[in-house]
Amino acid sequence: MTTPAPTIASHQWPAGYRINPRVEGPAPEIVAAFREIPVAAIGDSMSRHIGTIGLRQYHARLDTVLCGPAVTVRVRPGDNLMIHKALMMVQPGDVLVIDGGGDVTQALVGGLIRTTCVARKLGGLVIDGAVRDLCEWAEEGMPIFAKGHTHRGPTKDGPGEVNVPISCAGMAVLPGDLIVGDADGVIAVPAADAAHILERGRAHLVKEAKIRADNETGRSDPERFDATLRAKGLPV
């Protein structure tokens, strides 16, 4: 007779360790639609002060778009035990968002992990920490944003947590949030608000198209800025 594997209730996790189930993100059609909205336009639709700070892309093509629901990981700086665990839980298209505390003294992921990411059809990675094996990450097929890089490899001891609220490069991320990244940066869209923000983003692009057309033909409306200046008491 086989003895069932023991289960651990949430209040029984050892200190510093937690593994929560994967959280479903927005509907697939909404995820697909966000691929057509630049991150800058999404940010403009979300008050212009949300998104990562200080990350750079390590994939080569500037036109690559990262887009998918977040699987979040919090690790001890320089340790990737829970990253390996999270990669056992992801679904195709998920984006791994890793809170590494901004530490760049040891890489959290390298070329071997990249092969796993490709095999699992991950949507990409966003890391508040360091990477290594840059030539491999530069190849097409796995977008990645990180704070820095180093040849120094990680430990695999823990602690760490999977699918918990995290902070990644100044951006709050919940499991299941929609993560969108392009050449301008990375932003998290709350899953519950994704449909609404999608419509706002589309409307913003229409507005920008009109402004761009006016700028190109020299028909810019002076009231766009003069009204603001007059409201501040300037005689324009």
BAFI-3210 file (N, C-alpha, C; in Angstrom, 3 decimals, decimal comma, padded with zeros to 6 digits):
// residues 236
n [1|2|3|4|5|6|7|8|9|10|11|12|13|14|15|16|17|18|19|20|21|22|23|24|25|26|27|28|29|30|31|32|33|34|35|36|37|38|39|40|41|42|43|44|45|46|47|48|49|50|51|52|53|54|55|56|57|58|59|60|61|62|63|64|65|66|67|68|69|70|71|72|73|74|75|76|77|78|79|80|81|82|83|84|85|86|87|88|89|90|91|92|93|94|95|96|97|98|99|100|101|102|103|104|105|106|107|108|109|110|111|112|113|114|115|116|117|118|119|120|121|122|123|124|125|126|127|128|129|130|131|132|133|134|135|136|137|138|139|140|141|142|143|144|145|146|147|148|149|150|151|152|153|154|155|156|157|158|159|160|161|162|163|164|165|166|167|168|169|170|171|172|173|174|175|176|177|178|179|180|181|182|183|184|185|186|187|188|189|190|191|192|193|194|195|196|197|198|199|200|201|202|203|204|205|206|207|208|209|210|211|212|213|214|215|216|217|218|219|220|221|222|223|224|225|226|227|228|229|230|231|232|233|234|235|236]
n.u [000,847|000,580|001,861|000,319|001,653|002,840|001,012|001,338|000,009|-000,877|-000,096|001,934|004,296|007,856|009,793|010,283|009,817|007,474|004,999|002,646|-000,357|-000,484|-001,833|-004,554|-004,405|-005,502|-008,040|-007,203|-007,629|-007,502|-004,880|-003,542|-004,378|-003,102|-000,541|-000,398|-000,314|001,801|004,168|004,606|002,212|000,425|001,349|000,776|-001,944|-002,326|-001,761|000,903|002,975|003,692|005,494|008,552|011,829|015,074|015,746|017,105|016,908|017,934|017,635|018,131|016,633|015,065|012,389|011,021|008,307|007,282|004,744|002,334|000,692|001,628|003,843|005,007|008,065|009,924|013,186|016,099|018,767|020,912|020,297|018,719|016,883|014,032|013,290|013,785|011,823|009,491|009,554|008,721|006,046|004,913|002,795|002,507|003,321|003,271|004,797|007,737|008,301|010,660|011,684|014,594|015,721|017,215|019,896|023,070|025,334|025,507|024,454|021,066|019,833|020,848|022,292|021,557|019,126|017,733|017,316|015,403|013,308|012,659|011,848|009,591|007,993|007,856|006,701|008,521|010,976|011,312|013,512|014,584|017,463|020,494|021,787|023,431|025,546|025,214|025,295|023,679|021,153|020,736|019,897|017,087|013,728|013,286|012,373|013,911|014,275|016,443|018,288|021,067|024,247|026,471|029,284|029,263|027,847|024,670|023,561|021,717|019,913|017,787|016,148|012,824|009,943|006,955|004,532|003,489|002,699|004,920|007,711|009,186|011,860|010,902|008,212|005,036|003,792|001,325|000,508|-000,641|-001,113|-001,049|001,798|003,660|006,196|008,495|010,780|010,850|010,400|009,008|005,783|003,153|-000,107|-002,995|-004,866|-007,670|-008,312|-007,602|-009,128|-010,425|-008,239|-007,085|-008,936|-008,662|-006,001|-006,115|-007,722|-006,015|-003,945|-005,284|-005,725|-003,055|-002,286|-003,673|-002,505|000,117|-000,228|-001,068|001,239|003,056|002,126|002,271|000,123|-000,310|-002,206|-002,186|-003,493|-003,272|-001,162|-001,085|-003,434|-002,978|-000,788|-001,975|-003,742|-002,003|-001,434|000,083|000,554|-000,348]
n.v [-001,202|002,180|004,971|008,083|011,213|013,642|016,577|020,133|022,504|025,972|027,490|026,038|026,176|026,216|028,886|031,569|030,117|029,355|028,013|028,690|027,909|028,206|031,159|031,993|034,192|037,084|036,620|034,688|036,081|038,730|038,940|038,487|040,756|042,824|042,655|044,326|046,851|049,416|049,511|052,069|053,388|051,884|052,521|055,291|055,094|054,268|056,194|056,943|056,454|053,879|050,864|049,056|050,030|050,677|048,265|046,290|045,029|041,763|040,129|040,148|041,444|044,507|044,814|042,791|041,518|040,988|039,268|038,193|036,253|036,662|034,594|034,660|035,050|035,091|035,414|034,608|036,894|036,020|033,300|030,520|028,452|028,418|029,416|027,335|025,595|027,041|026,917|024,365|024,626|026,402|027,434|027,273|030,377|031,864|034,424|034,690|036,406|037,833|038,587|039,516|041,156|043,150|042,574|042,186|040,670|037,956|035,772|034,953|033,419|031,421|030,062|027,323|027,278|028,746|026,895|025,266|027,115|027,632|025,059|024,755|026,619|029,234|032,601|034,591|036,358|038,442|040,097|041,225|041,399|039,622|038,179|035,566|034,158|035,573|035,497|033,347|034,148|036,227|035,100|034,482|033,924|033,848|036,249|038,475|040,503|042,206|043,346|043,443|041,865|039,080|036,842|035,215|032,491|031,161|030,083|027,221|026,900|028,147|030,481|030,941|032,024|031,233|032,480|034,715|038,048|040,451|042,768|044,110|045,608|048,160|047,912|046,796|043,501|041,085|037,601|036,313|038,822|040,746|040,876|043,069|043,726|045,710|047,422|049,791|049,227|047,534|046,613|046,039|044,894|044,924|041,953|041,998|044,463|044,462|044,319|046,800|048,589|047,888|048,930|051,645|051,980|051,526|053,715|055,753|055,430|056,171|058,875|059,765|059,320|061,290|063,617|063,227|063,362|066,031|067,326|066,625|068,027|070,611|071,690|071,906|072,300|075,254|075,707|073,421|073,523|076,196|076,730|075,441|076,906|079,474|078,862|078,709|081,261|082,664|085,113|084,309]
n.w [000,000|-000,907|000,718|001,098|-000,065|002,256|003,119|003,409|005,400|004,946|007,168|008,183|006,799|006,688|008,155|005,945|003,657|001,118|-000,957|-003,167|-005,051|-008,671|-010,149|-012,148|-014,924|-016,867|-019,454|-022,385|-024,844|-024,079|-023,158|-025,602|-027,016|-025,660|-026,590|-028,710|-027,706|-026,854|-024,121|-023,082|-023,714|-022,231|-019,681|-019,692|-019,579|-017,048|-015,145|-015,294|-013,439|-012,838|-013,023|-013,845|-012,684|-013,726|-014,987|-017,709|-021,064|-022,031|-024,170|-027,719|-029,809|-030,336|-030,927|-029,698|-027,817|-024,560|-022,911|-020,706|-018,074|-014,620|-012,820|-009,696|-007,863|-004,922|-003,784|-001,819|-002,088|-004,711|-004,722|-006,230|-005,739|-005,444|-007,884|-009,630|-008,639|-009,252|-012,024|-012,447|-012,172|-013,954|-016,721|-020,329|-021,794|-019,459|-017,408|-015,655|-012,756|-010,787|-007,586|-006,580|-004,768|-005,912|-006,002|-007,520|-007,312|-007,602|-010,155|-010,882|-012,829|-015,649|-018,663|-018,594|-017,189|-019,044|-021,101|-019,923|-019,631|-022,315|-023,103|-021,507|-022,639|-021,700|-021,249|-020,774|-018,716|-015,841|-013,878|-010,813|-010,309|-011,119|-014,212|-016,134|-018,769|-021,238|-024,054|-024,723|-023,770|-025,478|-027,804|-030,010|-028,834|-026,061|-024,149|-021,802|-018,972|-016,795|-013,884|-013,959|-014,770|-014,199|-014,014|-011,827|-010,217|-008,854|-005,533|-004,255|-002,065|-000,762|001,516|000,035|-001,908|-003,713|-005,916|-004,412|-003,225|-004,558|-004,822|-007,613|-008,891|-008,119|-008,709|-007,826|-007,808|-008,275|-008,109|-011,195|-012,316|-015,349|-017,255|-019,181|-021,463|-023,291|-025,532|-024,124|-021,427|-018,520|-017,346|-014,962|-015,117|-013,242|-012,933|-012,623|-013,657|-016,281|-018,724|-018,776|-018,746|-021,142|-023,020|-022,407|-023,128|-025,903|-026,663|-025,963|-027,819|-030,164|-029,618|-029,476|-032,121|-033,499|-032,427|-033,293|-036,087|-036,344|-035,410|-037,419|-039,596|-038,825|-037,448|-034,718|-031,773|-030,049|-027,669|-026,219|-024,420|-023,641|-022,209|-019,803|-018,876|-018,545|-016,515|-014,437|-013,976|-015,850|-018,349|-021,244]
ca.u [000,000|001,390|001,540|000,190|002,640|002,320|000,681|001,721|-000,940|-000,196|000,508|003,000|005,505|009,016|010,009|010,969|009,437|006,039|004,692|001,217|-000,735|-000,501|-003,048|-004,937|-004,382|-006,614|-008,425|-006,191|-007,838|-007,030|-003,419|-003,124|-004,629|-002,108|000,695|-000,454|-000,302|003,130|004,227|004,452|000,785|-000,204|001,715|000,001|-003,325|-002,334|-001,319|002,279|003,977|003,729|006,385|009,871|012,864|016,444|015,991|017,433|016,621|019,103|017,394|018,782|015,754|014,338|010,949|010,436|007,312|006,995|003,360|001,722|000,362|002,787|004,151|005,949|009,033|010,810|014,328|017,231|019,691|021,924|019,878|017,646|016,152|012,600|013,100|013,661|010,507|008,464|009,579|007,956|004,637|004,425|002,082|002,994|002,929|003,467|006,000|008,327|008,701|011,500|012,182|015,898|016,227|018,079|021,291|023,708|026,628|025,443|023,376|019,948|019,530|021,854|021,935|020,875|017,726|017,092|016,829|014,148|012,294|012,255|011,105|008,282|007,315|007,644|006,538|009,652|011,392|011,602|014,312|015,240|018,686|021,465|021,778|024,717|025,456|024,500|025,174|022,524|019,926|020,566|019,241|015,642|012,859|013,022|012,641|014,310|014,695|017,121|018,959|022,478|024,781|027,751|029,606|029,185|026,622|023,831|023,390|020,417|019,615|016,636|014,703|012,165|008,484|006,381|003,160|003,168|002,910|006,332|008,140|010,227|012,412|010,020|006,848|004,285|003,259|000,570|000,390|-001,728|-001,098|-000,558|003,092|003,961|007,508|009,039|012,047|010,758|010,368|008,086|004,688|002,206|-001,512|-003,794|-005,709|-009,066|-008,487|-006,954|-010,033|-010,648|-007,007|-006,918|-009,730|-008,034|-004,787|-006,503|-008,168|-004,833|-003,239|-006,035|-005,427|-001,675|-002,205|-004,124|-001,474|001,262|-000,575|-001,039|002,639|003,720|001,649|002,403|-001,173|-000,431|-003,120|-001,464|-004,231|-002,922|-000,294|-001,371|-004,486|-002,346|000,030|-002,858|-004,287|-000,973|-001,278|000,981|-000,196|-000,028]
ca.v [000,000|003,391|006,032|009,359|012,231|014,577|017,934|021,150|023,607|027,241|028,009|025,152|026,336|026,703|030,327|031,979|029,255|029,256|027,679|028,785|027,459|029,162|031,966|032,295|035,595|037,508|035,732|034,665|037,104|040,008|038,867|038,671|042,139|043,709|042,608|045,409|048,126|049,674|049,690|053,491|053,720|051,262|053,353|056,531|054,757|053,871|057,347|057,288|056,260|052,450|050,098|048,794|051,061|050,216|046,995|046,356|043,780|040,981|039,553|041,032|042,200|045,581|044,735|041,660|041,867|040,029|039,492|037,004|036,333|036,551|033,661|035,456|034,339|035,887|034,585|035,224|037,360|035,084|031,904|030,276|027,220|028,554|029,631|025,988|025,071|027,759|026,435|023,124|024,956|027,352|027,018|028,007|031,780|032,566|035,233|034,534|037,701|037,404|039,583|039,124|042,201|044,085|042,181|041,778|040,053|036,584|035,601|034,089|032,493|031,344|029,354|026,049|027,604|029,186|025,735|024,863|028,120|027,394|023,796|024,955|027,659|030,396|033,846|035,468|036,550|039,793|039,754|042,279|040,717|039,468|037,010|035,269|033,481|036,581|035,123|032,457|034,919|037,120|034,378|034,698|032,905|033,938|037,610|038,575|041,789|042,014|044,551|043,435|040,546|038,689|035,429|034,485|031,702|031,175|028,927|026,561|026,505|028,835|030,288|031,586|031,884|031,194|032,984|035,634|039,435|040,835|044,022|043,837|046,835|049,283|047,648|045,773|042,469|039,993|036,438|036,438|040,109|040,698|041,537|043,447|044,342|045,973|048,145|050,903|048,791|046,470|047,094|045,032|045,309|044,059|041,068|042,419|045,718|044,353|044,649|048,248|049,273|047,638|049,916|052,954|052,006|051,710|055,098|056,612|055,357|056,986|060,271|060,047|059,352|062,612|064,595|063,008|063,888|067,494|067,750|066,432|069,017|071,949|072,185|071,644|073,212|075,966|075,647|072,206|073,904|077,554|076,712|075,068|078,049|080,522|078,429|078,936|082,716|083,227|085,844|083,832]
ca.w [000,000|-001,016|001,676|000,390|000,278|003,256|002,680|004,378|005,464|004,726|008,393|008,615|006,005|007,449|008,024|004,724|002,540|000,838|-002,349|-003,405|-006,405|-009,762|-010,245|-013,528|-015,300|-017,727|-020,542|-023,457|-025,871|-023,537|-023,201|-026,992|-027,428|-025,045|-027,377|-029,689|-026,998|-026,310|-022,672|-022,772|-023,775|-021,056|-018,540|-019,758|-019,219|-015,642|-014,360|-015,644|-012,376|-012,537|-013,878|-013,296|-012,795|-013,669|-015,663|-019,128|-021,761|-022,404|-025,487|-028,684|-030,700|-029,673|-031,185|-028,986|-026,797|-023,494|-022,500|-020,134|-016,645|-013,739|-011,742|-008,916|-007,026|-004,063|-003,419|-001,138|-003,114|-005,158|-004,571|-007,200|-005,457|-005,713|-009,316|-010,198|-008,266|-010,017|-013,401|-012,491|-011,993|-014,949|-017,913|-021,504|-021,876|-018,192|-017,246|-014,327|-012,219|-009,672|-006,640|-006,062|-003,892|-006,624|-005,854|-008,771|-007,032|-008,097|-011,132|-010,481|-013,930|-016,696|-019,882|-018,344|-016,891|-020,284|-021,845|-019,280|-019,978|-023,699|-023,147|-020,868|-023,431|-020,852|-021,985|-020,531|-017,331|-015,373|-012,710|-010,032|-009,938|-012,199|-015,091|-016,765|-020,069|-022,024|-025,461|-024,861|-023,590|-026,628|-028,893|-030,077|-028,285|-024,626|-023,672|-020,407|-018,439|-015,518|-013,390|-014,311|-015,100|-013,636|-014,244|-010,567|-010,206|-007,660|-004,656|-004,393|-000,684|-000,209|001,394|-001,085|-001,962|-005,056|-006,025|-003,324|-003,661|-004,531|-005,427|-008,601|-009,471|-007,824|-009,188|-007,102|-008,695|-007,669|-008,996|-012,160|-013,007|-016,715|-017,392|-020,557|-021,570|-024,622|-025,483|-023,180|-020,037|-018,108|-016,517|-014,475|-015,184|-012,384|-013,735|-012,550|-014,383|-017,584|-019,833|-018,746|-019,134|-022,571|-023,747|-022,208|-023,935|-027,300|-026,838|-025,877|-029,098|-031,121|-029,272|-029,875|-033,576|-033,941|-032,061|-034,180|-037,408|-036,252|-035,307|-038,709|-040,565|-038,252|-036,988|-033,283|-031,095|-028,985|-026,414|-025,478|-023,312|-023,188|-021,196|-018,533|-018,438|-018,049|-015,226|-013,433|-013,816|-016,834|-019,392|-022,603]
c.u [000,880|000,927|001,445|001,240|002,047|002,021|001,030|000,704|-000,168|000,489|001,651|004,265|006,657|009,225|010,806|010,613|007,916|005,870|003,178|000,882|-000,640|-001,852|-003,330|-004,896|-005,589|-006,892|-007,407|-006,380|-007,391|-005,507|-002,920|-003,294|-003,589|-000,781|000,754|-000,410|001,100|003,092|004,049|002,989|000,030|000,093|000,954|-001,444|-003,464|-001,640|000,166|003,301|004,094|004,674|007,750|010,814|014,217|016,710|016,388|017,129|017,933|018,846|017,785|017,813|014,953|012,833|010,288|009,472|007,150|005,583|002,773|001,446|001,566|002,725|005,257|006,842|009,801|011,934|015,275|018,208|020,771|021,555|018,684|016,866|014,687|012,312|012,953|012,293|009,408|008,408|008,914|006,451|004,064|003,659|002,639|002,436|003,088|004,761|006,485|008,840|009,385|011,982|013,468|016,538|017,153|019,557|021,871|025,074|026,681|024,251|022,313|019,592|020,657|021,363|021,211|019,402|017,013|016,561|015,524|013,025|011,768|011,414|009,716|007,448|006,922|007,513|007,683|009,940|011,642|012,265|014,909|016,502|019,529|021,262|023,215|024,470|024,711|024,326|023,970|021,219|019,673|019,903|017,733|014,893|012,586|013,360|012,960|014,757|015,323|017,842|020,418|022,932|026,135|028,003|029,392|027,829|025,908|024,037|021,990|019,985|018,309|017,090|014,138|010,682|008,016|004,918|002,704|003,292|004,383|006,501|009,300|010,660|011,462|008,587|006,210|003,670|002,543|000,570|-000,826|-001,838|-000,587|000,725|003,345|005,314|007,889|010,297|012,037|010,759|009,310|007,033|003,797|000,805|-002,312|-004,787|-007,158|-009,347|-008,056|-007,868|-010,256|-009,408|-006,703|-007,685|-009,143|-006,764|-005,086|-006,946|-006,982|-004,050|-003,944|-005,742|-004,020|-001,539|-002,635|-003,077|-000,269|000,985|-000,556|000,391|003,333|003,324|001,717|001,107|-001,372|-001,288|-002,379|-002,174|-003,883|-002,047|-000,595|-002,439|-003,911|-001,517|-000,835|-003,430|-003,288|-000,662|-000,334|000,194|000,222|-001,281]
c.v [001,248|004,434|007,360|010,353|013,199|015,922|018,897|022,275|024,919|027,750|027,146|025,265|026,762|028,189|030,631|031,171|029,275|028,948|027,667|028,321|028,593|029,871|032,260|033,799|035,977|036,493|035,805|035,754|038,487|040,041|039,132|040,120|043,095|043,676|043,748|046,788|048,365|049,894|051,154|053,902|053,094|052,099|054,665|056,296|054,377|054,917|057,643|057,108|054,800|051,765|049,917|049,965|050,364|048,852|047,246|045,014|043,096|040,127|040,592|041,942|043,238|045,453|043,528|042,153|040,699|040,302|038,193|037,177|036,009|035,316|034,343|034,569|035,363|034,985|035,362|035,680|036,324|033,618|031,635|028,991|027,338|028,918|028,287|025,386|025,733|027,268|025,070|023,385|025,787|026,655|027,792|029,433|032,550|033,374|035,081|035,898|037,453|038,608|039,041|040,194|043,190|043,736|041,711|041,142|038,598|036,461|034,655|033,078|032,545|030,517|028,049|026,270|028,063|028,000|025,217|025,823|027,905|026,121|023,939|026,020|028,855|031,650|034,809|035,581|038,024|039,623|041,007|041,661|040,526|038,181|036,720|034,474|034,357|036,191|034,214|033,230|035,849|036,428|034,624|033,587|032,972|035,341|037,628|039,996|041,546|043,300|044,611|042,033|040,341|037,226|034,592|033,793|031,693|029,952|028,379|026,010|027,091|029,870|030,969|031,276|031,955|031,622|033,694|037,054|039,805|042,268|043,702|045,151|048,016|049,102|046,539|044,797|041,420|038,810|036,590|037,791|039,926|041,518|041,807|044,153|044,566|046,816|049,299|050,470|047,736|047,053|045,925|045,619|044,387|043,242|041,540|043,667|045,624|044,769|046,155|049,005|049,039|048,669|051,315|053,068|052,209|053,142|056,064|056,589|056,170|058,467|060,643|060,140|060,710|063,669|064,462|063,588|065,415|068,013|067,685|067,492|070,446|072,535|071,952|072,716|073,932|075,898|074,408|072,530|075,303|077,585|076,360|076,229|079,178|080,149|078,623|080,427|083,376|083,902|085,404|083,860]
c.w [000,000|-000,015|000,940|000,863|001,291|002,628|003,795|004,319|005,384|005,989|008,891|007,769|006,906|007,187|006,760|003,495|002,374|-000,640|-002,495|-004,819|-007,419|-009,819|-011,716|-013,780|-016,130|-018,827|-021,679|-024,506|-025,383|-023,542|-024,615|-027,443|-026,858|-025,799|-028,391|-029,036|-026,437|-024,794|-022,289|-022,773|-022,614|-019,822|-018,516|-019,350|-017,753|-014,770|-014,454|-014,520|-011,950|-013,520|-013,249|-013,539|-012,765|-014,267|-017,119|-019,764|-022,135|-023,645|-026,528|-029,428|-029,927|-029,841|-030,513|-027,908|-025,837|-023,001|-021,972|-018,652|-015,770|-012,854|-010,949|-008,056|-006,198|-003,597|-002,517|-002,209|-003,425|-005,048|-005,488|-006,961|-005,855|-007,160|-010,019|-009,870|-009,083|-011,455|-013,549|-012,488|-013,137|-016,065|-019,108|-021,539|-020,589|-018,222|-015,808|-013,875|-010,880|-008,873|-006,035|-005,220|-004,573|-006,556|-007,184|-008,536|-007,468|-009,033|-010,587|-011,559|-014,945|-017,855|-019,658|-018,004|-018,157|-021,076|-021,256|-019,651|-021,393|-023,791|-022,552|-021,578|-022,570|-021,714|-021,802|-019,052|-017,066|-014,011|-012,076|-009,427|-011,188|-012,975|-015,526|-018,050|-021,073|-023,488|-025,691|-024,720|-024,767|-027,808|-028,856|-029,350|-026,804|-024,119|-022,184|-020,097|-017,080|-015,136|-013,808|-014,643|-014,429|-013,977|-012,995|-010,434|-008,869|-006,775|-004,848|-003,035|-000,153|000,807|000,148|-001,080|-003,416|-004,993|-004,762|-003,872|-003,531|-005,011|-006,359|-009,237|-009,306|-008,258|-008,365|-008,100|-007,865|-008,633|-009,908|-012,822|-014,427|-016,812|-018,869|-020,560|-023,025|-024,464|-024,484|-021,721|-019,796|-017,177|-016,129|-014,495|-014,267|-013,198|-013,762|-013,377|-015,844|-018,731|-019,916|-019,218|-020,606|-023,386|-023,595|-023,048|-025,405|-027,573|-026,799|-027,179|-030,183|-030,887|-029,726|-031,394|-034,116|-033,632|-032,993|-035,571|-037,412|-036,177|-036,660|-039,729|-040,019|-037,749|-035,488|-032,625|-029,968|-027,638|-025,585|-024,278|-022,779|-022,108|-019,830|-017,989|-017,894|-016,686|-014,083|-013,251|-014,799|-017,949|-020,793|-023,465]
res [m|t|t|p|a|p|t|i|a|s|h|q|w|p|a|g|y|r|i|n|p|r|v|e|g|p|a|p|e|i|v|a|a|f|r|e|i|p|v|a|a|i|g|d|s|m|s|r|h|i|g|t|i|g|l|r|q|y|h|a|r|l|d|t|v|l|c|g|p|a|v|t|v|r|v|r|p|g|d|n|l|m|i|h|k|a|l|m|m|v|q|p|g|d|v|l|v|i|d|g|g|g|d|v|t|q|a|l|v|g|g|l|i|r|t|t|c|v|a|r|k|l|g|g|l|v|i|d|g|a|v|r|d|l|c|e|w|a|e|e|g|m|p|i|f|a|k|g|h|t|h|r|g|p|t|k|d|g|p|g|e|v|n|v|p|i|s|c|a|g|m|a|v|l|p|g|d|l|i|v|g|d|a|d|g|v|i|a|v|p|a|a|d|a|a|h|i|l|e|r|g|r|a|h|l|v|k|e|a|k|i|r|a|d|n|e|t|g|r|s|d|p|e|r|f|d|a|t|l|r|a|k|g|l|p|v]
***
